[in-house]
Amino acid sequence: MAPTASDGWNESAEAWIAEQGDLGDFGRQFVLDRPMLERVGMRPHASALDVGCGEGRFCRMLQALGIRTVGVDPTEALLARARTVDPAGDYRIGLAERLDIEDDSFDLVVSYLSLIDIPDLGAGLTEMTRVLRPGGTLLIANLTGFTTAGMVFGGRRPRGADRRATYLDEHASQARWRGVSVTNWHRPLETYMQLLLGAGLQLCHFAEPRPHGGPEEKVRRYLKAPYFLIMEWGKPSGNVAG
């Protein structure tokens, strides 16, 4: 049976597509896209897997660099949009926790703001590592833990969050804006680091990128409490000297 999204994404797909447009929202267009593509360009990549590709925006950006890209997402409505915009693209229905892909298949695996949507993060990261070739790169853009904990603006928590939970507790909540209503997961940074290190990956790069344009008010607000981070992890090639 094909996987389906049961976390609000199918119902929110139309609003999400309208919100992102062709260029993406402020965070993608003016904060994350440039440094993500810069990291991609620092190494040769023949193939890439975008896990949680949504409507395929970043897949198309990778393809423009000459990288053969596969996009995987559990939301059929978003994949339908991706296929409409990019009929020649390779977009597949699937869950991060159960990728229907052979081991060691891609030079680059990307999670662009998708880790917060994965209920079983450990399984998802294990799968991303499995399909990554030795010597390959796992490139992650994510929300900071303080943002997903709902602690950035006045200590308010996202709707549906367990009010007894602390920053150090993993918990889900409902994120709602402009017709979008989806489940997001909060984890402290420690959880991500322990899972990635436990998967045998090596941290190569960590950044909290600054905006490089956009409306001045959004830039000022972002700089007061930045909510994105970028991590690049490498899968050892197995040729490390003992």
N, C-alpha and C positions, 0 to 999 in steps of 0.2 A: 504494500500500500504506500502510495506517495505521501511524504510528510506534508502536513499543513500547519500554518501558523495558528495558534490558539491563544495568542497574547495580545490581540487587538490590531495586529498589523494588516490583516486582510480588510478589516472594517475601516482602517485609517489610511489605506493605500492612496486613495484619490486625493485626500487632503495633503498627504506627505509629498506626492508628486507635484502638486500645485505649490507647496511651500518651497521645495527645492528648485524648481524650474530647471533650466538648462545648466546654470552655473553653480548651483548649490547655495546654501544659506551663508550668512556672514562667517560663521566659524569655518566652514569648508573653504569658501572662496578666498577669505582674507587671513586665515590663520593656518589652516592645516595643509591645503593643497600644495603650496610651494615647498615647504620643508619635506613633505612626504615624497614628492617627485624628485627633490634633490637627493634624498637618500636612495631612491630607486636608481638614479643616474650615476651613483658612485661605484656601482658594480655592474658587470654585464649580466643581464637576465634574458634568457630565451623564452621562458615560460613563467606564468604567474597564475595563482589561484586567489580570487577575491572571495573570502568567506563572509557571507552576509552582504552580498553585493547590491541588494535592493534593486533600484531601477537602472543599475549598470553604469552610473556616471563615472566612477573611478576606473571601472573596466575599460571604458572608452578612452580614458586618459592614458592608461597603460598601453593600450593597443596603438595609440598615436606615437608611442615611443618605439614601436616595432616589436613589442612583447606579445607573444601568443598568450591570451588570457582566457581563463574560464571563470565564470561567476556562479556562485552557489548561494541560494537563498530559500527559506521555507515558505515565502509568501508569493503565491502564484500571481496575484494581481500586480505586484511589483515586477516580477519577471516578464509578465506580458508587456509592460511598458518598455522594459529593456530590449525585448525582441522587436518591438515596433520601431524603436529609435535606431536599433542596430541589428538589422535582420541577419547579417553575416556573423554576428557574435555567438559565442557558446555560453548559454545561460541554462543552468540546471536546477531543478527543485531538489532541495536536500537540507539536512540539518548539520550544523557544525559538529554535533556530538556523534554523528554516524555518516561520515563522508564516504560516498560510493566511488572511491578513487584508490588506485593502487598505491602501494608504498613508494616513497622516493620519486614522486612524479614531477615536482615543480622546483624550479630554482628559487622562486619567490612566493611566499604566502602572505597575504595582506588581510588584516582585520582592521577595517576603517570604521571606528565607532560601532563595532558590532559585539564586542565582548560583553557589554552591559545588557545585551539582549539574550544571552545564552544562559539558560537555567543551570545546566551542569557544566560549569566552566572547566573543571578538571578534565572531563571527557573531551570537551571542545579543543582545549589546548593539546591534549594527547593526540587527537586526530590531526590537527594542523602540523604537529611535529612529525607524525608518521608519514604524511604525504610530501613532506619537504625533503629534498635531496640532501645528502651529506654535503656540507659546504654551502648550503643554501641559507636564505634569510627569511625570518619571520618579522614583518614590519607591522607595528601596531600603533594606531591612534586611538586614544581612549579619553574618557572623562576622568578628572581627578576624583579621588575618594571623597574629598570634602564636598565636591559638587553632588555626587550621587547620594551622599548622606543627607543632602538638603540643608547643609549648614552654612552656605555661602551668604545668603541674603537674610539677615535678621534671625538666623537660627531656625527658619521654617523648614519643616520636613515635607517631602513630596506626599501627595495624597495616597492613602492606603498603606503608608509605612507603619511598621510597628513602633508605637511611641515609646516602648520600653527599650528598643534597640539602641545601641551606641555606635559610634564610628567603627569600632572594632568588630561589630556583629554583621554578618552577611544578611541582607534582607531585601525583599522586593517591594516595589511601590509602583503606583500608576502615574505616568508622566502624561500631562494633558496640555496641549496648546494648539490653537487654530484648527480645530477639527481632528487633531491627532490625539489618540488615547491608547498608549501602549505600556506594557510592563517593562520596567527597567530594574536591573539588579545592582545593588550596592555591595562592593567589597572593599576592604581597606587595601592600600598598596601592598602591604605585607602578603596578602593572599595571592595577588598576581605574581609577586616576585618568587614566592616559595613554589608555586605551581610551575612557573617557567624554568626555574633552576632545577626543580625536581624532574622536569622533562628532559634534562640533559643539555639545555640550551645555554649559550654564553651571551651575556649582555655586551653589545657592541656600541650602543648609542642610547642616550636618554636626554630628552629636551622638553622644556616648557615653552613652546614657540610664542613669539610676539606677533600681533597683527601687523600686516604690511600694507594696510589700506582699509577702506571702508568708511562708513559714516563716523564722524568724530565722536558722537555720543556713545556709540557702541564700542568704539575703541577705548574710550575712557572707562567705561563700565567694565570691560574685559580686563583691563590692566589693574583695576582695583582688586579683582578676585579671578585670576585666570583659571579656566576650567578644562583645558586640554593638556595632554601630554603625549609625547611620541617616544616609543621604544623600538629599538632594532635588536633582534636576537639572532645569533648564528647557530646553525646545527653543525657540530664538529664533523670533520671529514673522516675521522678515524685514523688519521696519519700523524697524530700527536706523539712526539717522542716520549718514551717512558723515563 
